[in-house]
């Protein structure tokens, strides 16, 4: 995220400090949110990104190659859709009729930082411009659907995400951990002291704005006012996953990713348009099959399947897009350490909800997974398809800080099979 001159990230995040420590009126969260969900169903769209940082081996999850020398030991199983997936995702297999696998992803960025940026924005990194990420774009384009929203429209759970770029700090990710605690929060600060600091800061910000020193102070003031609103908002209860019944917490999984996915569901109910949940640990250059089977896939399987099932049962999936992706995948070739290295030429992304077709695989790779055999798709194509699902016009054009017109989703093409 590009931070305006004179403002570092800790300075910025400190203005969000203490919000979760504030006293919230003891209202009945569940009833209020369920009533709000009925309104959400009518005209509001949301998106949840499940971000697999490190680069997951999609050949071992969504596009198995049994019998190939690149295939590894995992076996495919049937699902509720017309696709097969890994035997280590049995719960997700039961909800695959709600999800689609894009198996013909072919990209060029096989570096962690560059791939992360590209898959979040649809643009390759450029030293002269910071592009806005999914969360900033979708929040910016759907915020008028929820004028009553008091909490940030872009929430990142368990990771920092990619920032708002030239859209400005008002669209930056609001970063929390899986227990709803805000990053860099000063736990020792009481409410009276915090309010004193807010009042002093407001006076300083107003002075800067009056001196016409550019947009940074005005953007900063918006963040400050949003923070003040957070202190008394009933909507902050969306972050409190521990208020859920024990059986619900167990269904998602008693771990950071499980709680993050549960929080995402609660925030969609609250009215937040974009939530990103991070599950790291996919950079498996060694011992990949043991690590996947024993550690990563059980966590992913339980939480992802619970999220899809929960959204569907609550009538929210039809208006909520889900994306599962990492910055790239892993090599078809298994290296000497029983691992897979970085690979971006042929891999998979999973999407679902918001009216997209489920239970299908779009495109395919060859018998050993080394190349795409059908029409290849890119980050911008996935982004264009998600925008279409959310009712965001692909004719939307932004203007960057240097005055250049920037087409939404970098002029990506819609993946037609998702909407046929």
PyMOL commands that set and color helices and strands:
alter all, ss='L'
color gray80, all
select helices_A, chain A and resi 9-14+19-21+29-43+58-60+90-93+96-98+112-121+134-145+165-167+169-171+191-210+215-230+234-239+241-243+246-252+256-270+288-313+317-319+379-389+408-411+416-418
alter helices_A, ss='H'
color red, helices_A
select strands_A, chain A and resi 46-51+76-78+84-86+99-105+154-157+174-176+274-278+320-325+329-330+342-343+347-352+360-362+397-399+405-407
alter strands_A, ss='S'
color yellow, strands_A
deselect
rebuild
show_as cartoon
